[in-house]
Amino acid sequence: MHSYSSPGNSMFCRNFMRPGIIQASLKTQKKIIAGNTRVARNVNMERLRSGYLFPEISMREARHVEKYPDAKLISLGIGDTTEPLPDIIASSMANYARSLSTAEGYGGYGAEQGNKALRKAIAETFYRDVQIKETEVFVSDGSQCDITRLQLLLGSNVSIAVQDPSFPAYVDSSVIIGQAGDFDDKSRMYGNIEYMKCVPQTGFFPDLAKTSRSDIIFFCSPNNPTGHAATRQQLEQLVTFAKVNGSIIIFDSAYAAYITDDSPRSIFEIPGAREVAIEVSSFSKFAGFTGIRLGWTVVPEELSFSDGFPVIKDFDRIVCTCFNGASSIAQAGGLACLSPEGFAAVCSITDYYKENAKILRNTFDSLGLKVYGGKNAPYLWVHFPGSKSWDVFSEILERTHIITVPGSGFGPAGEEFMRVSAFGHRESILEAARRLENLYS
C-alpha cells in the first residue's frame, strides 16, 4: 500500500492538475449542471421564507461596501466575538495540535459524546449545584448544530412552540424537518408552530394561560434577541406548564455567562426540570469560540418519551450516527477554558463585552429611545415605534455605516425593534455611540 507521499500519489496529483484534465472535468460538470435530475426538491425546503436572516444581512452589507468603499463600517449586527483568545487557551490548543505530530501525542477518533475529562469539567463548572452527571453531558461542535440534531431526534410528527421573537434557527430547523406546516403571509407565521409572544407588555415571558399545548417548547434565556433573562418565578411557571402538558423544554443557555443578577443560569436550577428539559449551551459567546466551534447538550437520565423510553438513549444513538465528535483540538481549548486560570481569563472578556453593552445602553437612553436588554446579555433590544425594522436597518446603515439586525427577522413580534450587539472593539463601540448620537439627537 502506498503512503500519501508515495511517488504514485505524487504522479496522480501532477497528472490531475494538468490543464487539459481540468478543462475536461469542467466541461463534464457543465453538461451535468445543464440538465435536471428526476429527484424532487424537498417540499419542506420550499416552505422556508426567503433567505436565512444573517446571510441576508451579509449580502446587504456587501452591497453597502461596494457603494461606499471608503466608509469605515462598524458591525453591531451578527453576534460574533471580536477579542483575542487568552493565551492560556490558545496555547493549549497549539500545544495539542503540535503533539499530533508525535507518535506519543497522536490520536484519531475520539468518543462521539466528547472527551471524558471535558464532560466532567462542564458538569462540575456549570452544574455542580444541580447534580448533573458527566454522562448526561454531550460535547458538540456548537449549540446550533445540536438544535438540528435534537430536531432529528424528535422527528416531524411533534408540535412545537417558540418564543416570539426568537433565534431563527428554532423555526427554520422546524420547517426543514417538517413540523411547521404552511406559512401564512398575513400573520407571517407557520400554521403548526405555537408562537409565544414575549414582549415588554408581558415581561418578555409568554402568557402561559393563553398558550396551547405543544410537545416541544424552545426557550432561550438570556434571550436572543431581546436580552431578557427569565426570572426564577418565570422558569418555575414554565417547568410546571411543561409537566402539566407532558411537554419537553429545549432550553438554550448560550448566554448564561452574561447574567449579572440572580436569574437562573440553567433550567436545572428549577425543581422538576430534570423530568421535562434538555439544555443546550456553547463556548462561543463566553469563551470566544465562534470560529473554533464547541458546545454541549445536557440530557437528564430521568427524561423519557411517552412510552417510558429514556430520551438520553435515543440522543446518544443520534450523536453516534450523525457525528464523529467535536474536534480534539477544540476540546483541548475547552478544557483550558474551564481551568481556574482559563475561566478567570474568559470571564474578564465577558466583562469587557458587558461594559460595551453598558456604553450602548447609555447612548440609547440619552437619546430618549426605549431600550431593553444589555444587562444580562450582550444584546440590546431597541424600540422604534411605528417603524418597519428593515427600514430602520437601512437608515442606520445608510447614514452611519453601522450594521444592526432588524427585529422582524426574529419573528412577527420583533417588528419595530432592532437588535444591537455589544460584541466589538471598544474604540468601535465608542465610535458607533458617537455616530448614533449624531443621527438621532
Disulfide bonds with the S-S distance in Angstrom:
none
